[in-house]
């Protein structure tokens, strides 16, 4: 197969501006997507151009996105980092790459940092590492929250025997396709009604006024990347489980996505504002914060919470549609989110706890930690471990970047693994192949002090973008 060759005029033709981004895009794509067709490569580049903030966690594509995002000029004197950082616990550190440790060490040197922890699924991110937890005093870090604000998991367990998935496979596949919409910028033609769209923040915060209609059109949709909606089997074996569901194997629905264009725009805007307000050394630039007692900090806090509630509404809309076609209400629902900041008590003081790709795991708090499209997910309840700042992993965590996965995993290898696990994949790509993720069983073994396992979810029909 011929290697990918991109010309500058190809990029300018799809709207790329003159400047360094042209050569950066050519280099990144030709090095990391050298076996892609020109059409596929340009399609990726169009998506980055349309929503660069959504690619800031996606190495190596974040190199292109970084050049497309306008760089603010910081005001005031540079704020120095502390000489040494606060100590932090790393759970399952043998599973964590060095880059994540390096990023967390920088974050712990911020003058506002008070407590920190790394989860066993941790890997390098943008600002805080994915799987990083950081408690700060009276300050919120937009990139400590992340681009996809309020990204979450939602599980519905139905009183339907698991065998129905096999007996009516075509029905479940058809309805899953019908009820979902995936992809960056995708919108429904018909707008669903939900009370979150009537929130006063849309009228009170200037940035949000122009996002209300976009949010309405994307309500109930899902993004790209690792976002999914899937039918599977929930297996409950403990009669005293926290879900209060009788032991058995049930049809279940699991979804993973976030706050869509609303969250990405909020993240991009307030990160820029934070960098203007808080000038930090280069290595910590993406950890710029906003104090919560200034106007911009209060605005971001309100906008972040709105985006989190909107992400929840998107999941509820998906689950409502599919429960309707089943003509049955769920026995139980489990929902938890990450990429968020909470006001919580840490060591007896109120702190802002950032969980970027980390699950809240306070005592008795329910959540679900997925594996991959072929690996099981685990329904859990938190143990309230102080050393993890009441947190656990948000998934298995990547062991390969998207570009490395696309270079080293073949379609035949992925199809073989899907078949071996009895999983039907609708959409998806090699960048999300199971091989690209850590072993979920090893990750769960590394956090037995953080969560109790209440049940297991096995994916069977998986819908993703693509």
N, C-alpha and C positions, 0 to 999 in steps of 0.2 A: 504493500500500500504506500502511495506517495505521501511524503511528510507535508504537514500543514504549512502553507506559505500565505501570510497576510501582508497586504500592502497598505501604506498610509492612506491611499485614496479609498480603500475599502472601508476604513474606519471613518473617514470624513463623510463618506456617502451615507452612513447610518447615524450621523449627527455628532460624532466625537469632535471636540474643540481642538484647535491648533494648540500645541504645547507638548510638554514631556509625556503626557498621558498616552500619546500616540505610540511612541517608542516603547513605553512600559507595557502597553497592551499587546503589542506585537511580540515582545520578548516573552511575556508570561504565557501567552497562548501557544506560541510556537515551541516553547520548552515543555509545557505541562499538558498540552492537548495536541501533540504533534501527529497523532493518528486520527484526529477528528477531521470531518469534512469542513470546508470553508463555510458552508451554510450553517452547520451546527455551531462552529466557533463564533460566527457573527451573531447567531441567535443568543448565545450566552452573553456576548458583549452588549447587545441591545438591552438585555435584562439588567445588566450592571449599570448601564447608562440611565435607565429609567428609575432605578431605585438603588443608588450606590450604598446607602446606609445599611441596606439589608445584606450586603456582602462584606461588611467590615469584620465579621467573625470567620470568614471563609478563606483561609489561606489556600493557594496563593492569589486568589482573585481579589483579596482585599488590597493588594498592591495597586491594582487598577482603580478600585473604588476610592482609595485614599486620595488619588490624584483628581478625582471628579468632585470630591467634597470641598467646598470653599474653606480655606484655612483662615480662621479668625486671627486678628492681631490682638494679643493679650495686653491688658492695661495694667499699670502699676509694676512694682518691683517683683522679681521672681521670688517665690516662696521656697526656701530650702527644705530638703528632706531631713529627717532626723538621721543622725550618724548610724544608729542601729535600729532595727525594727523590733516590734513586739514579737514575742514568741507565739508560735501557732502549732496546732496539732495537724498532722497529715494522716488520714486513715487510709490504709492500704497503699502506703507510699511506694511499695514495689511495683504498683500498677501505674504510677504517675510519672509522666515525662519530666525531664529537667526544666524544660521551658516553663511549665506551670509553676514549679517551685520558684524560679527566677522572678516571674511576674508577681507572685504573692509576696516575695521578699521586698520588692519595691513598694507594693501597696502597704505593707506593714510599717514602712518608714514615713508614711504621711503623718503630718502633725495632728490630724483628726482621728487617726486609727486607734482603737482601743482593744479590739479582740479580733481574731481571725482563725480560719480553719480551712483545710483542703479535703474534699471528698474523694473517695477512691476512683471515681470516673473522671477526675480532673485532667484537663489538657489545655494547651495554650489557647488564649482567646484574644480579646482586644480590650485593653484596660485591665480588668480583673481576669484571671484565667477562668475558663468554664469549669464549674465545680468548686469555685472559690466563694467563701463566706467572709464578709468583712463587716464589723461593727464600728460605726463612727459616731462622733459626738456632734449633734446638732447640724449635720451636714449630709447631703445626699450626692452621690456620684452618678451622673447619668449613664456613663459607660460601666459603672459598677452594677447597674441594673441590666443594661444591655439594650440592643436594638429592638428585639421582639419583646416589648414590655408585656409582662403577665403571661407569657407562654405557659401553657398548662396541659395537664392530662385530665381526661374525664372518662370514667368507666360506668356503664350501665349494665347491671346483671338482671337478666330476664328469667322468669319462671317458665322456661322452655327447655326441654331436654337437649343436651349437647348434640345428640344424633340428628336433630332437625337441620343442622347446618349441612350435613351430608345428604340427607333425604331431599332437601329443597335448595341445593347449592345454587342453581340458576336464579331462583327467586332472590336469595340474599345478595348475590352478585349484582343483579339488575337494580335492585332497590338502593344498593350502596352507590352505584354509579349515578343513579337518578337524583339522589339526595345531596350529593357533594359537588363542590367546585374547587379546583386547586390551581395555584399558580400566582406568581407575582403580578399584581395589578388586575387580576380577574375580578369581575363584578357580575352580580345577578341582574337580569333584565327586570325582574319583579322584586320590589322592595318588601322585606318582611318587617312587621311592626314589633318593637320591643321598647320597654320603658327606658332602657339605657340611652336610647336615641333622643330622649326628651330631657336629659340631664342639663341642669342650669350652666354647667361648665362650658358647654358649647356656645353659650351666649356671653359668658363673662370673660373668657380668655381669648384674646385676639387670634392666636394661632389656630385655635380649635374651630372658630367660626367657619372657616373654609373647608373643614374636614368632616362636617356633619353629614353631608350628602354622600361623600365617599364611604364613610362608615356605614351608612344605611345600605348602600349598594353591595358592600362586602360582608354584611352581617350573615353569618352562617357559612362562610367560605373558609378555605384553608390555604396556607402559603405553600412554598416550594421547599426544597431541601429535605430535611428529615421529618416534615409534617406528614401525618397520615390519619386515616380513619379506617378501622378494621373490625371485622367480625372475628370472633374467636370463642374459645371455651374457657369459662371461669371454673376452676376446680377449688371447691371449699371442702377441707377435710376436718378441720377442728370444729367440734360442735359449740365451742364457746368463743367463736370468732367475733371480732369487734363489729363486723357488718351485720351480725344477728341474722344471718342467712343459714338455713339448714344445710348440713353437709350434702354435697352432690356436685354434678357437673352440669353447668348451665350455658346457654347461649348468652354471649356478652358482646358489648360494643365498646371499643376503646378509641379515643381520638386524642390527637396531639397537634396543637397549633396555637397561635397567639393573637396579637392585636392588629395584625395586618398593616395596611398603609397608615392607619391612625397612629399606632405605636411607633412605627419607623420614623414618621415625620416628627413626632414629639421628641424622640431620642436624638435625632439629628439636630433639631433646632436648639434644644437645651444643652446638648454637649458643646455646641458652638458658643452659646452664651457662657457656659461654665469656663471654657478655655479663655474667654475674654475677661472674665472676672477673677479667675484664679490662675496665675501664671506659674507653671511648675517647670522643673528641669526636664529636659527632653525625654529621659527614660520613663518619666511619670506623667507626661503630658496628657495621656488619655484617661487619667484618674482625676482630672479637674473636677472640683466639687462646687456645689451651691449651698450656702448657708440657709437654713430654714427660716431665719428671721429677716430675710430680704425678699423683695417682691418676686424676683425671678425664681428663688428657691420655693416659695409658697406656690407659685404658678406651676412649677414642674411637679411638685408633690400632688397637687390636685389633678393635673393632666395624667400623671402616672397612674393614679388610682382609677381614673376614668378609663384609661386604656386597659387596665387589668379587669375591670368590670365588663368592659366591652368584649375582651377575649373570652370571658366566662359566658357571656350571652351568645357568642358564636358557637361555642360547644353545645350549649343548651338547645339552640336552634337545630343543630345537626341531630342531636339525640331525640328531640321532639319529633322531627320528621320521621325518623326511622322507628321510633316507638309507635307512631301512628299507623304505619303500614303493618306493624306486627299486631296492632290492636290490643296492646297490653302495656301497662305501666311497669317500669322496672321494679324489681324487688328491692334493689339497693343502688345508690349512686355514690361513687367516690370521685372527688375532684381535688386537685392540688395544683399550685402554680410555682413557677420559678421566674428568674429574670425580673426581680421585684425587690422593693425595699419596705421593711416593716418597722414600726415603732415597737420595740420590745425591751423588757428589762434584762440587762446583762450586768452581773455582779452588783445587783441592787440599784442600778442607775438606768434611766431610759436612754436607749441607743437607737441608732438607725442601722438595722441589720440588712445588708445587701446579700441576696442569694442569687448569684449568677450561675444558672445551671445547677441549682441545689434545691432539694425538697425540704419544706418545713417538717420537722420531726419532733415537735414538742410532745410531752407525755400524752398519749392517747390520740394524737392527731393522725387521721387517716390519709393515705396517699397511695400512689401506684408508681412503681419504678420499672419502666419497660426495658427490654433487652434489645432486640432487633426484629426485622421482619420475619425471622425464623426462630428466634430465641424467646423464651417465656418472659412475661412481665410479672412483677411481684406486688400483690396488694399488701400494704404494710400499715402498721401503727407505730408512731414514734415512741421512743423511750425517754425523751427529754434529757439527752446527754449534754451537760454543760460544755464539755471540751469541744464539741462540734457546733456549739452555739445553736442547739436544738435543730440540727440539720442532718440530712443524709444525701446520697447521690440522687441525681434526677434521671439516671439511666445507666447504661453500660459504659458510655463514653467512647469517643473515637480513639482508635489506635492507628488509623491512617487518615491523612488529609484527603480531601475530595480528589485532588489531582493525582495523588499517589494511588488511590483506589482505582481510578479510571485507567491508570497505566498498568497496574499489576493484576487486576481481576478481570477474568474473561466472562463473556456472556454465558458460555457453556458451564463454567464453574458455578455461577450464580444459579442458573437453571437447575443444575444438579442438586444444589443445596435446598432450593425451594421444593423440589420434588421429594427429596429425602425427608423433609419435615411436613409434607402435605399442605403446603401453603400456595395459594393462588395469588399472584401479584398482578395488580392492575396499575400500570404506570410504573413509576420508580426508575432507577438507573443504577449504573455500576458504582456511582459515588455513595449510594446508600446500601450497597451489598452487605450482607451479614459479616463477611470477612473483614470489613472496615471497622468493626466494633470490638471492644474488649469482651472477654468472657463474662457474661452477666453473673454466672454462678460464683466466679472468683470475686467479683465486685461485691456481691451480697455477702460472701464469707468475710469480707473485710469490714463489714459494718453491722455485725451481729450485736454490737454494743449500742447501736443507734436506733434500730428498728426491730419489731417483731413481724414475722411473716404471717398474714391472715388468710392468704389464698394465692393462687397462681393463675395467670392468664396466658393461654396459648393462642397465638395468631393463626388464622386459617384463610381469611380472604382480606387482602391488604390493598387499600387504595392510596396512591401517592400521586404527586405531580408527575407529568411526563406521559 
